[in-house]
Amino acid sequence: MLRTGGHAVRMTGRRPPFVPGMDAAGVIDQLGPGVEGRLAVGQRVVALVLFTGPHGGAYAEQVVVPAESVVPAPEGMGFPEASTLPMNAMTARLALDVLDLPPGGTVAVTGAVGAVGGYAVELARADGLMVIADAAPRDGETVRGFGADHVVGRGAGIAERIRTLVPEGVAGVVDGSAQTTELVPAISDGGTLVELRGWPGPAERGIRVCPVMVPDRIGDTAGLDTLCRQAEAGVLTPRVAQVLPAAEAARAHRLLEAGGLRGRVVLAFS
């Protein structure tokens, strides 16, 4: 989104060059004044990095971040896998928290085979929700493996397919694939559509449209730590499609732009 200008509204007054990247995994090299007890030099950690901050984003060999944005990495997990957690898993957690559905409720997740969507399915199941997820035919088993109770075809007609399963409509949708207006008919009166690509609505029948962005959780130490411990316990499944050297960042972005990835592209800076 930074590359295509999606975050411009958050960067008024800033001048390029911009350093992108919100996920980092590595080893603590130094601690700032007053940081003690929870973190230590040499510790394996992950960090949620605010690329709009004074030090830029995570595309760097060394990254300076507030201590509250850093937590211990999942035990037994490599840095490439661990680096997929901060931005994507936290975005999924934020989306579900905005929905605030009770255990036993039903949520629909689109873009379920993607990094955020997959985490949203797994977290929703851990929250005790029934999950309806979308997928192309070749991805159906993968999405079921995340814990989806029902898998429907994506694209035109998705609302009708969801209503076939839940005639009264679902109370909440996490839209990870920018299907926007296609999804509104699937939502019950007064329900909520959480948008991960910034669509603000409007929608009819009292449906709330809530665009969310993970920078709103940049200092949520407890939340990030919980996600890492869930990954440790196997609740979350990090997926890495490819690890590329940092010098091939442009190629990584071309892969993202082309689509079709079934996991994150990770840049290695060492």
Buried (B, 14 or more C-beta within 10 A) or exposed (E): EBEEEEBEEEBEEEEEEBBBBBBBBBEBEEBEEEBEEEBEEEBBBBBBBBBBBEBBBBBBEEBBBBBBBBBBBBEEBBBBBBBBBBBBBBBBBBBBBBBEBEEEBBBBBBBBBBBBBBBBBBBBBBBEBBBBBBBBEEBBEBBBEBBBBBBBEBEEEBBEBBBEBBEEBBBBBBBBBBBBEBBBBBBBEEBBBBBBBBBEBEBEEEBBBBBBBBBEBBBBBEBBBBBBBBBBEEBBBBBBBBBBEEEBBEBBBEBBEEEEBBBBBBBEBE
